[in-house]
Amino acid sequence: MDYIGSYIDSQNQAGSIVAVAGITVFLTAVAYFLVGSIFLVLDLCKLPAILYRYKIQPKRTLSRTDLPKILANTVRNWVMLAIPFITLLSACSKLFGILDLNMKPAKLPSWIEIAVHIAVCAVVEEILFYYSHRLMHVPFFYKRIHKIHHEWQAPVALVATYTHPVEFLLSNLVPLACGPLLLRSHITTTWIWFVIATIGTEIHHSGYRFPWNLDHQPNFHDYHHEAFNFNFGLLGWLDKLHGTYKLPTRHLDQPTDRKQRQI
């Protein structure tokens, strides 16, 4: 951390912005594509079998022919939106002090501060994601924007950001960044939060219910891709508040009444 801080501090203003943006993009992208690739191997090779047995919808499998389409969409979103968005965030942090970029050891946040900020960020993300996601299910926006993401009735990890660019910005990037911005979090806290949130959303889309999954995910979001009109949030408490919380009472491979869907 001292080396990273020294490197950032040694740069001029433009160099410092590029360094912060580059580290942020690197950490987030590595988390996303590394975890996504691990699940991709599991989906395509069905190995190791001891883990593949926990797939929620085993009758709906990923085809190798789907991979170019997934990568084309996700890489486009990362290159055209995520990188410019993170660069803008880094520039605003450097120029206006929105995020704390002081990397001196005495200025680094404590683990308690990091934990509190991450908890608050999770709540902020839940609120913004839930309501933006509900908006995407309004027929006008669903047909034009959100239907792209729902091409996958049985989601896989890498399709977490398989979206229309407008949705990627409003429902993924903005909810992710607003927590640190509101709290004026330290950049190291922001990096940790971005990595945790990125891995979390991939697990929600992974399609695997492992024994160590202690909460309602990923069944919760998997069922959203199947039934469409339930489970719009991540944590579940806003769904319970608004009456949209539902877990399947049958196996997801069984047919469902498509008339109930919003298409």
N, C-alpha and C positions, 0 to 999 in steps of 0.2 A: 504493500500500500504506500509506503514511503517513496518507492521508486516511481509509482504512478503519479503521486502527488508532485514530486519533484519535476517529472517530465511535463505535466500540465502547467505548473507554475513557470517553467523555463520558456514557455512559448509566448509569442505575442498574442494579441487579442484574437486574431483570426485563427492562429494555430491552436490556441487553447480551446476555441469552439469546436474545431475539427477533431481535436483529441478527445474531448468529452463525448461528442457525437459518435466518433468511431468506436470508443470503448462501449458505449451504450448499445449501439447497433450490434457489435460483435457479441457481447454477452447475451443479448436477447435472441439474436439469430442462431447462435450456437445452441442455446437451450431449446429453441423451437425445432430446428432441423435435426438435431441429435436425437431428441426424444421421439420426434416424428419418424425418424429412420428406424429406430429400435422397434417401434410398433409396426412399421411397414414390413420389416423382415418377418415379424410374427404373423402378420396378415397374409403375406404372399407365400411364405414357406410353411406356414402352420407349425413352425418349430420355434422353441421347444414345445412338444405336445403337452407337457405338464402345465404350461401357461395358456396355450391356445384353448384348452378345455374350458377356460373361463370367459370365452367370447359370449357376449349377450345374445347376438343374433347369428349363430353359426351357419345358418342356411343362406345368409346373404353375405357373400364373400367379395373381396376386392379383387379385381382383375388387373393383370399387368398392363392391359391396354388403357386402363383408367389413369395410369401414372403420369403420362405426358400432360393430360388435361389438368390434373391436380397441380403439378409443378408449374405449368404455364400461368395458372391463375394466382397461386400463392406467391411465386417469385415476382410476378408483376406487381402485386400489392405491396410487397416488401420494398421493391426498388422504387416504384413510383410514388408510394405514400409513406411507408414506415421510415425510410431513410430521410426524406425531406422533413417529415414531421419531427423526428428526433433531432435533426440538425437545427430546426427552428426552435425547439425546446431548449437546446443547448445554447443557442445564441441569445435567447431571452434571459436565460439563467446568468450568462456571463455579463450581458449588458445592463440588465435591470435587477439582478440579484434575486430572481424568482426562486431558484434553488440554490442551496448553499454549496459552493464549489471549493471551499477552503479545505485543503487536504492535509494541513499540518496536524500531526498526531494529537495535539491538545484540543483540536477542534473537531475531531472525529466523534460521531454520536456514540453513546453507550448502547449496549445491547437492549437495555430497557426501552430507551427512546426508539430504537429500531423496531422493536416488537410492537410498541404502541402505535407508531406511525403505520406499520404494515396492517395492523388490525383496522385502523381508521380507513386506510386506503381500500381495504376489502369491502367495507361498508359503502364507501363512496362509489366504488365500481359496481357493486350490486344495485344501487339505486339507479345509476345512469344506464347500466346495461339493461336492467329489467324494463324500464320505461321506453328506451330506444328500441328494444326488441319487440315490445308490444306495438310500438308505432310501425315497425316493419311488417307486422301481421295485419295491418289495415289493408284491405284488398288493393287499393291504389298502389301502395308501396310494395306489397307482397309480389304482385305480378311483374312490376318493373325492376325491383331490386332484390328482395329477400328470397325469391324463388330459386335463385342461383344456389344459395347455400343449402336449400332443401332438396337439391337433386340427390342428396345422399340420405336415404331412409335409414341406412345402417352406417352411421358416421365412422370415420377412422381419424386417427390423431392429426394427420397432415391437412385434413379439410377444415380444421378449426379456423383458418383464415381464408378458406375457399369462399370468397364473397364478391359481391359487387363492390367497386371502389368506394361508393358512398357509404355503404354499410360498414366497410372496414374502418373508415374514418370515424363515423358517428357511434358505432357500437363496439368497436375494439380499441382504437387508439385513444379517443377522447376519454372514455371511462378509465382506461389504464393510467393516463397521465394526470387526471384531475386531482386525485388524492395527494400525490406529492406536491403539486402546485398549490393546493389550498393550504397544506401544512408547511410549505416552504421547507420541505425535507432536505436533508443533506444528500448529495449526489450518491454516496455509497448506499444509503437507505433506498434511494430510488433504484439503483442497480439491483439490489437484492429483491425489491418488490417486483420489478419488471421480470426477473427470472422466475420467481415463485408464481406470479400470475400467468406467465406464458406457459410454464409446465402444467399449471393447474387447468388451464383451458384445453390443453391437449389431452390430459387425462379424462376430462369431461367428455371429449369427443372420441376417446380411444375405442369405445365399444367393448371394453373388458371390465368385468367385475371380479377383482381379485379378492382373496380372503382378507387381506389387510386394508381394503377399503372400508372405513368405519362409518362413513356418512351415506347420504342418499345418492351420491354420485358414484359412477357415471350412469347408473340406470335412469336417473332423473332426466338428464339431458338426452340420453339415448331415446327415451320414450317421447320426448318432444319432437325428435326427428321422425318418429313413427306416427304420432297422433296429432301433431301440429298445434293444437289449441291449448296445450297445457305446458307447465314448467318453463316459463320464460326467463326466469332468473338463474342464478348460480347457487346461492346459499339456501334458497327455498322459502325464506321468511316473508318476502313480498308476495310470492305465489300463495302462501297460506293466507296472507292478509286479503288478497284480492280474489280468492277462491279459484285459483288456477293451478294449485298444487295437486298432482296426481301421479301415483306410481302404478305400473301395470299390474293387473290382477291375473293376467294370462301371459304366456310366453310371447315374446315380441315377434316370433316367426309366424304366428297365426295371423290370418287376414283380419283387417279392420275395416269398418264402414267408411269408405272414402267420402261419403256425403257429409261427414262431420268435419271434413278438412276445409281449410280456407285456401282455395286455389284461384 
